[in-house]
Amino acid sequence: MAPKNYAAYLVKAGAIPLEVKPAPYTAPGPDEIVVKNAAIAVNPVDYTKQHGGDQMFTWIKYPHILGSDVAGEVVEVGKGGEAAKLFKPGDRVLGFAASLDKRSAGAPEGAFQHYTVLRSYLATKIPDDLPYEKACVLPMSISTAACGLFMREYNALQYPTSPLKSQDKKPAFIVWGGSSSVGCSAIQLAKAAGYEVIATASPKNFGLLEELGASQVYDYRDPNTVATIIAALKNKTCAGAMAIGNGSLEACINILAAVPGNGRKFVAQTTVPINPAKMPKNVVKVMGVMLGFLWWNVKISLMSKFKGVETKFIWAPDVIADDVGKMIYQDFLPKALASGEYHVKPEPQVVGRGLESIQEAMDTNLRGVSATKVIVTL
């Protein structure tokens, strides 16, 4: 008898709130597991789809189950494939739920339900002393960071190791927006790959970034920070950058354009200066916002070409089709978590319990958080 499943559905374009109702239980394929979720996290991409409607991720069919971050217990393992070699029922895991991607099965792979189908190569066993609500901070953030750092079409850095790599002269890597969940992962992954990390954040979060391994941290609001980082890189090789937050892409382009030597002049981008969830209702104002966004794209394109710096927006689910996903979830993260070398940061902000709390969590995230990730327990 299959377990009874419930989900928080996005029933149609723009539907608010999510609708909690029974959902099918989907058995795993050969390279899949089913996890009974104990905690889930929300991300900006979730409210972007909810508020943006059919203007965003047009391939999604309704009713749909959003959500990318899960942590819980394995209840079923697919037969005849790799999953049975890696997991067994009862294992405590975290995993990346891939329902937003065109290559996924859609709703069965969404996080906002009691039972989620995960691809076995995008899941990791977690230590017994790591609470589920902390573990579910990681999947989307580490997937996004790994794409931007290691995939060939992004910064193509060397892979991280556990134990951490050590070398005498380390190339530098820039993480602008280091206190975000993606930034916390990017700092640790880049350090584990043998790079010196130069990061930005608000002064109140400097200590956090230094704890995670950043060698130098600067205030992203300080107008002198770009010049200061350029000066700090004077005698270093720069391996690239990751831009997180409004204004970060322009700052990173200016830094890399001014850095001498043969380093990588590439910025992996996580943010665009438009939020569908905060679009004005007035049609004229909407047109103004869209024209401003189009101009921003033109400006970035011209700026990149003129300054000789490449940029590319990160799509985290690309780990589905790249060996970077397996490298992170199977080769690196289990050892790094077990040894304590990898810190699960930022801290979770639990806003409620049960599927009915997910909409509140999404609304909380939309209002903005700092150095934390919004979580719901189940």
N, C-alpha and C positions, 0 to 999 in steps of 0.2 A: 504494500500500500504506500503510494507516494505521500510525502508530507504535505500538509495544507500550507499553501503559500499565500501571502498578501503582499501588495506593492503599493507604492505611492505613484500613481500614474499621471503623466501629462496627457490628458485625454484628447486635446486638440490644440491647435496653434493659439498661443496666448492665454491658455486656460490658467486661471489663478483662483483658488489654490490648487495644488496637486490633489488628486482624488484617491483616497485609500480604499482599496477593494480587493477581492480575491484575484489571484493571478495563477497561471499554470505553473506547475513544478516541472522543470525541464531536466531530463537526465543528461549526464555528461557524455561527450564523445570520447574517442580513444585518447586524445591529448588534452582532456579537460577534467576539472574537478567541480563539485558543487560545494559551496561553503554556506553554512548557516551563519548569517551575519550577526555579530555582537555589537559592532560599532561601524558607522559610516561617516564620511566627511562630505562637505559640500565645497564646490569650487565656483569661481566666476563663470565658467563655461555653462554651468547649470542654469543660473538665472539669465544668462545671455540667451540661451535657447528658449526659455520660458517666456521672456518678455519680447524677444526678437521675432518670435513666431516663424513663419515660413520664409523670412528673409535670411534666416540663419540655418545652416546645415540642412539644406533642402531635401536631402535623401532620406531623412528620418520619416518613418511612417507612424501614424497614431493608431491606438494609444501607445505611448512610449514610456519606458522606465529610464530615467536619467541616473546620474551618479557614477563616479569612477573609483572611489576609495572605499575598500572594504577590509575588515579584519574580523576573523571568526574561526569557526571549527569546520574542518572537512567532514562532510557527511556521506559523500559518494565519490568514487574515483572511476574514471572511464577505463574500460577494459581494452586490451590489445594494443596499447600505445605507450607513450613515454610517461603518462601521468602515473601509472601504477608503479613505475620505478622510482618516482620522486615522493609520492604522498600516500598516506593511508587514512582511513576514517579515524577521526579523533585528533589529527594533527592541528595545532594552532598555527594559523597563517595570516599574512596580509596579502592583498593582491590588487592588481589593476583591472578594473572592470571596463570593457571596451565598447560599450553600447553606442557611443557616439560615432564610431568609425564606420565607413561604408563597408569595410571588410568583415564586420562583425555580424552576428545573428540578430542584433537589435535588442529588444526588450529582455530576453533571457540573460544577457550579459550586462544588465544595468545593476547598479548598486542599491537603488532605493527600493529594496524588497527584502524579505526574510531569507530567501535562498537564491544565490547568484551563481551562474556558471562562469568559471574563470578558466582561461587558458593556463595549462600547468606551467608553461615557461614564463608566465607573468605573475607567478605567486611565489612566496618565500615562507618557509617555516620561521617562526619567531620564538625567542626564548620564553620560558615559563614565567619569568619575572617581568615581562613586558606587557602592560595592560593593553587590552584591545583598543581602548579609546586613544591611547598614544600611538599604537601601531598604525591605525588607519590614517594618520597624518601623512604617511609617506608615499603611497603609490602614485598619485598624480604628480606630486612635486618631484619625485625622483625620476619618473619617466620623462617629464618635461626637461629636467636638467640633463639627463643622460642623452636625450636626443640632441640638445644644443651643444653639448660638450663633445660627444664621441662619434656621432653618426657622420659618415663620409661627406654628406652634402651640407653639413654644418661646420663646426670647428675642427672635427677630426682629430681630437687629442688622443694620446696614447691611453690605454685602458687603465682603470684603477686596480689596485691589488690590496689584499689583506693577508699579512701585515702590510702597513703602509710603505710605499716606496721611499727610498732615501737617495738623494744625489747631491753632489756638491754645488753645482751651479744650476739653479732651477729657472726655467722660463716662467714668466709672469702671466697670469690670467686675470681679467677684470670681471667682477660680478657687481653690476650696478643695481642696487635694490636687494642687498644681501639678507635683510631680516624677513623677507617674504618666505613662504614655505618653499618655493622653488629656489630662492637664493640660499637658504640654509642647506638644501641638498647640493646645489652647485658648488658651494664653497668646499664642502666635505669631499665630494667626488673629485674635484680638481686637485685638492691637496693629496688625496689618496692615489692619484695618477702621477704625482711627482711634480706638481706645479706650485709656485708661490702665488697666493691669492691676494689681490688688492680689491677691496670691496667698499661699498658705500651703504649708509643707513642713517637713521636719526641718531643723534648722540646717545640717547637713552638705550640704544641697542648695540652700542659699540662693544660692550663686554660679551654679549652673546656671540657676535661674529668672531671675536678673538678666541673665544672658547671653541668655536667650530674649526678654527685653523687659519683664519685670515691674518696675514702678517701686518697689513696696514689697513686701517678703516678710516673713511672720511665722511663728512656730513654732505649728503646729496643735495641739501638745500643751499649750501655755501657756494656763492658764485665763483669762488676761487678754486673749487675742487678739481675742475677739469685741468686747469693749469698746474695744480699741485701734483696730480697723478702723472701728467706728462713729464714733469720734472723728476718724479720718483722712478720713471721708466727710462731715464736718460742712458743709463749704462746696462740696461737689461734687454733681453729678447722678450717680446710680447707675443703670446700664443693665441690671442683673440679675446673676445669679450662676450658677455651675456647681458642683455638689457632688459630690466624688469622695472616697470612703472612709467608713468607719463614723463616725457622729457629724457628718458634714459637712452633711447636710441640715438638721438642727436648728440648727447654727451659722449657716448661711446665712439661714434663715428669721428668726432673731433679729436678724441684722444688717440685713436689708432692712426688717423691721418698724420698726426704730428710725431709719432714715435719713429725714430730712425731704425735702420737695420732691415733684416730679412724676415722678420716675424710675420705671423699670420694676420692679415687685415680683414677680419671677418667678425660680424656681430650677429649672434643668435638672438632673435627678438621674441619677447613673450607678450608685449603689450601694444595695443593701438589706442589712440586718443579719442575713442568713441565707445559709449556704453549703451546698447539698445535698451537696457533697463531704466536708463535715466533720460531717454529721449523726450523732448517736449511734446505736448499734445497738439499744439498749434501747427498747422500744415506749413505755414510760412517759416516758422522757427525750425521745423524739421528740415526743410529744404536748405536753410542756412547752415545747419549742423552738417548735413551731407556734403554741401559744397566745401565747407571747411575741411572735412575729412578727405575729399578728393584732392584739394590743394595740398594738404599735408603729405599725401602719397606722392604727388608730383614733386614736392619740395625734397622729400627723402630720396627719391629716385635721382634727382639732379645732384643733390648733395653727395650721395654715395658715388656716383659716376665721376664727379669733379674731384673728389678727395681720394678716389681709388680704394674705397672700402666696400666690401660686399656685405649684404644683409639678407636674412631669410627668417620668416616667421616660423616658429616651432609648432608643429602639430604632434602632441605627445603620443597619440595612438599609433604613430609610425613605428613604435617599438614592436607592434604586431608582426611586421614584415621585415625586421632587421635583426641581425645577430646581437645587437646591443641589448635588446630586451632579455634574451637568455643570459648574456654576460652579467647584467645587473642582478636579475632576480635569482639566478641559479648559482653563478660562480662567485659574485662579489658579496652581495648583501647578507646571505646566511652566515658567512664567516665573520663579516664586519659587525653584525649585530651580536653574535654570540660572544665575540671577544670584547665588546664594549667600545671598539674603536669608532663605530658610527653612532652618533648621537641623534635620537629621534626628536627633531626640532622643526618648527617651533612648538610650543606647548599647545595642547588641545584646549578649546573652549567649549565645554559641553553645554548645549542650550536646552536639551530636553531628552525625553525617552520615548521611543515608539515612532512608528512611521508618521503619525499625525504631527510630529514635531519638525519634520523635514522642511515644511514651508517656512516655519519660523526661522530655522537655521539659514535657509536661503535668503530670507529678508535681512537677517542679521549680517550676513556676509555682504549683501548689497550695500548696506549702510556704511560698511568699511570696518576693518579690523587691522591691528598692528601687531606683528610678531606673535601671531596666534593663528590657529586653524579651527574653524567651526565644525563641531562634532555632534552627532546624535547617537545615543546608545539604544540598543534594541533588546 
